[in-house]
Amino acid sequence: MENTSLNKAQKKEYAKMLFLREGFSPKQVAEKAEVPESTISAWAAKEKWESQRKALTASKAEQLAFLYDILAKLTEQGKAALEDDDPKTNPDTDSIEKISRSIERLEKDAGIGNMIQTGIELLKYVQDEDMAAAKVINKWFYIFIQDKMSA
């Protein structure tokens, strides 16, 4: 990424993405983001990037599977409750709605994560063939991801 045109906040976001999503070391992030390693270490310590990276290692797929299991059980309980015609045993629609929203958010995050991973793989491929083209693609890819994350 040609970072000379990026402001400090943009470089920081790019560095954070490399650290969290790609698993780069502070030294690797510093090289890619064209920022001193001491700055990367300071940002990482201040914003607890290591803790955030650990939280991301809990697979989105595992989290989604768990939420889908809960949703399936709540749905089964709801169907059974509706069959007995007792209003006291009506389904817990509030919990079903909350679980559904959590699933929706996780799926969106997982989608962005997949986009980032695919984009990084494309950038690595293009870098080997044409560094100038990779820099242009990287600039637009960064803008694209920022737009998706703010949607």
C-alpha positions as CSV (number, residue, x, y, z in Angstrom):
1,M,0.0,0.0,0.0
2,E,1.4,3.4,-0.9
3,N,1.0,4.9,2.5
4,T,2.5,8.3,1.8
5,S,-1.0,9.5,0.8
6,L,-2.7,8.1,3.9
7,N,-3.1,10.1,7.0
8,K,-2.1,8.8,10.4
9,A,-5.6,7.5,11.3
10,Q,-5.8,5.6,8.0
11,K,-2.3,4.1,8.5
12,K,-3.3,3.0,12.0
13,E,-6.5,1.3,10.7
14,Y,-4.5,-0.5,8.0
15,A,-1.9,-1.6,10.5
16,K,-4.6,-2.8,12.9
17,M,-6.2,-4.8,10.0
18,L,-2.9,-6.5,9.2
19,F,-2.3,-7.3,12.8
20,L,-5.8,-8.6,13.6
21,R,-6.9,-10.2,10.4
22,E,-3.6,-11.4,8.8
23,G,-1.8,-12.2,12.1
24,F,1.3,-10.3,11.1
25,S,3.9,-9.5,13.7
26,P,4.5,-5.8,14.7
27,K,7.6,-5.9,12.6
28,Q,5.8,-7.2,9.5
29,V,3.0,-4.7,10.1
30,A,5.5,-1.8,10.3
31,E,7.1,-2.8,7.0
32,K,3.7,-3.2,5.2
33,A,2.2,0.0,6.7
34,E,5.4,2.0,6.3
35,V,5.3,3.1,10.0
36,P,8.0,2.7,12.6
37,E,7.8,-0.6,14.6
38,S,7.8,1.4,17.8
39,T,4.7,3.2,16.7
40,I,3.0,-0.1,15.8
41,S,3.9,-1.4,19.3
42,A,2.6,1.7,21.0
43,W,-0.7,1.5,19.0
44,A,-1.1,-2.2,19.7
45,A,-0.4,-1.8,23.5
46,K,-2.7,1.3,23.9
47,E,-5.7,-0.3,22.0
48,K,-5.0,-3.9,23.2
49,W,-4.7,-5.4,19.7
50,E,-3.4,-8.7,21.1
51,S,-6.6,-9.2,23.1
52,Q,-8.7,-8.3,20.1
53,R,-6.7,-10.8,18.0
54,K,-7.3,-13.5,20.6
55,A,-11.1,-12.8,20.5
56,L,-11.1,-13.1,16.8
57,T,-9.4,-16.6,17.0
58,A,-12.7,-18.0,18.4
59,S,-13.9,-19.1,15.0
60,K,-16.9,-17.2,13.6
61,A,-18.1,-20.5,12.3
62,E,-18.1,-22.0,15.8
63,Q,-19.9,-19.0,17.2
64,L,-22.5,-19.2,14.5
65,A,-23.0,-23.0,15.0
66,F,-23.6,-22.4,18.7
67,L,-26.1,-19.6,18.0
68,Y,-27.9,-21.7,15.4
69,D,-28.1,-24.6,18.0
70,I,-29.7,-22.2,20.5
71,L,-32.1,-20.9,17.9
72,A,-33.1,-24.4,16.9
73,K,-33.9,-25.3,20.6
74,L,-35.9,-22.1,21.1
75,T,-37.8,-22.8,18.0
76,E,-38.6,-26.4,19.0
77,Q,-39.7,-25.2,22.4
78,G,-41.9,-22.5,20.8
79,K,-43.6,-25.0,18.5
80,A,-44.3,-27.3,21.4
81,A,-45.6,-24.5,23.5
82,L,-48.0,-23.3,20.7
83,E,-49.4,-26.9,20.4
84,D,-50.5,-27.0,24.0
85,D,-52.8,-23.9,23.7
86,D,-51.5,-22.6,27.1
87,P,-50.7,-18.9,26.8
88,K,-48.3,-19.3,29.8
89,T,-46.0,-21.4,27.7
90,N,-45.8,-19.2,24.6
91,P,-42.4,-19.1,22.9
92,D,-39.8,-16.7,24.1
93,T,-39.9,-14.5,21.0
94,D,-37.6,-11.9,22.6
95,S,-34.8,-14.4,22.9
96,I,-35.4,-15.7,19.4
97,E,-35.2,-12.2,18.1
98,K,-32.0,-11.4,20.0
99,I,-30.3,-14.6,18.8
100,S,-31.4,-13.9,15.2
101,R,-29.9,-10.5,15.4
102,S,-26.7,-11.9,16.8
103,I,-26.5,-14.4,13.9
104,E,-27.1,-11.6,11.4
105,R,-24.3,-9.5,12.8
106,L,-21.9,-12.4,13.0
107,E,-22.7,-13.5,9.4
108,K,-22.0,-9.9,8.2
109,D,-18.7,-9.8,10.1
110,A,-17.7,-13.2,8.8
111,G,-18.6,-11.9,5.3
112,I,-16.3,-9.0,5.7
113,G,-13.6,-11.2,7.1
114,N,-13.8,-13.5,4.1
115,M,-13.6,-10.4,1.8
116,I,-10.5,-9.2,3.6
117,Q,-8.9,-12.7,3.5
118,T,-9.6,-13.0,-0.3
119,G,-8.4,-9.5,-0.9
120,I,-5.1,-10.1,0.9
121,E,-4.5,-13.3,-1.0
122,L,-5.2,-11.4,-4.3
123,L,-2.8,-8.7,-3.2
124,K,0.0,-11.2,-2.4
125,Y,-0.5,-12.8,-5.8
126,V,-0.5,-9.5,-7.7
127,Q,2.6,-8.3,-5.7
128,D,4.6,-11.1,-7.1
129,E,3.7,-10.2,-10.6
130,D,3.4,-6.4,-10.6
131,M,4.2,-4.3,-7.5
132,A,2.8,-1.1,-9.0
133,A,-0.5,-2.7,-9.8
134,A,-0.6,-4.2,-6.3
135,K,-0.2,-0.7,-4.7
136,V,-3.1,0.6,-6.8
137,I,-5.3,-2.4,-6.0
138,N,-4.4,-2.1,-2.3
139,K,-5.4,1.5,-2.1
140,W,-8.9,0.7,-3.6
141,F,-9.2,-2.4,-1.5
142,Y,-8.6,-0.5,1.7
143,I,-11.3,2.1,0.7
144,F,-13.7,-0.7,-0.3
145,I,-13.3,-2.5,3.1
146,Q,-13.7,0.7,5.0
147,D,-16.9,1.3,3.2
148,K,-18.2,-2.2,3.9
149,M,-17.3,-1.9,7.5
150,S,-19.2,1.3,7.9
151,A,-22.4,0.0,6.2
